[in-house]
Amino acid sequence: MGIYHGGIAVTRGVYWNPIDGQSVSIRKRNILPGDESRKYLKVSSAWLLLVAPLIAMVFILFLPLLGIGVLLSLAAIPLIKLSFEVIASAVRICSGLHTRRVVHKWSFSGKLHKHNKRLTDDLNQKRDGTSNKNC
């Protein structure tokens, strides 16, 4: 099995481009299509008959594993988000923050967005029973 570049004269045989999967069958002495940047492998028919079923078996074996991996990753993202919310709730309860109402907007990335001062002031005033109508 040798490597041949496009545009050169070759003898009879089957030439395969591994980049795009194109195969070229040469019956007599002829020139390979393409320029020098295209590379071809000269493969024998016996080698193709041996390797093609092996490649198909590997594909068939690993395709279900790929599907299972995709399903697990799709299920893992909501579970991770739920666990972070549970942990955040537990920390709030243990630290005593559950008695005060503080408005925060948390995102999944864990970044704390800007504290909304007006909403917090409104909630604190409602709790205290005072009202500020000047806003």
N, C-alpha and C positions, 0 to 999 in steps of 0.2 A: 504494500500500500504506500504510494508515494503522493507527494503534494505537487500539484501542477498549477500554474497561473493561467488566467484567461489570455487568449490571443496567441497561444503557441500551438504548434503542430504536434499532435499526439497520435499514437497508434490506436487500434480498435480496442474498445472496452466501455465500461460504464464509469462515468466520472460524477462525483457527488459534491455539491457545494454545502458544507455544514452550516453556513451562516443562514441561508434562506431555504435549505432543504431541496433545492433544485437538482435534479439528476439529468445528466446528458448522456445519451447512448450514441457512441461513435461506431459506425459499421466498418468504415475503412479509415485510412489515415486522413485526418481532418483537423481543423483549427477549433479550439475551445472558444465558446462565446464569451464576450466581456473583455475588459481591459486587464492590465497587470495586477490591479488591486483585488480582483476576484480570485479566490483560491479554490481548487478542486482536489478531491481525493479520488484516486483510482481504486475502485473496489471491485472485487470479484463477485460473481453471482453466488458462489458457495458461502462467502462471508456474509452477504446480505441475507441469505436464507437462514444463517445461524443467528445473526444479531437482531434481525427484525422481530422475531417472536420474543426474544429476551427484553427488548425495549417495551413491547406491548405488555408483557407480564409485569414489569416494574410499574408501568402506568396503571394497570388494573389493580395492583396491590396497594399503591399509595394514594389513589384517588379517594377511597373511603376515609383514609386517615386525614386527608386534606379537608374533606367535608366535616368530619368530627371536630377538627381543630377550629374551623370557622364557626361552627355552632357553639363550641365552648367559649371562644373569645367573645361572641355576641352575648352569651349569658353572663360572662364574667364582668363586663363593664357595669351593668345595673347592680350586680352583687357588691362590687367594690364601692359604688356610690352609696348604696344602702348601708354598708358597714361604716363608712365615714360619717353618715348622718347619725347612726346609732352612737358612735363614739363621741361626736359633738354634743349630742343630747345628754349622754352620761356625764361629760365634763361639765356642762352647764348645770346639771342637777347637783353634782358633787360640790361644785364651787359656790352654789347658792345664787347663781344668776337667774334661776328659773322664777324667783320671786319678783325681780325687776323686769320691766318690759323694755328691751332695747331693740331697736330696729336695725338689723344688719342684713345685707344681701350677700350671701355666700354663693360662690360659683363652684363648679366641679373641680376647677383647677386649684382650688384652695386659696385663691387670692381674695382678700377682703376688699370689697368695693367701698367707696366713700360712705362714711356714716351720714345718714340723712338726719340732720340736726332738727329740722322743722317737725318731722314726724315724731321724733323722740320727745321733743318739747311738748307737742300736743298730747301724747300719751301720758307724760308725767303730769301735765295740768289736769287731765281728766281723772287721773288717779288721786290727785290732791284735792280735786273739787273746784279748782280755780279755772277761770276761763279768760283767755286773752283774745279779744275780738279785733285787735289792731292789725292782724296779719293780712 
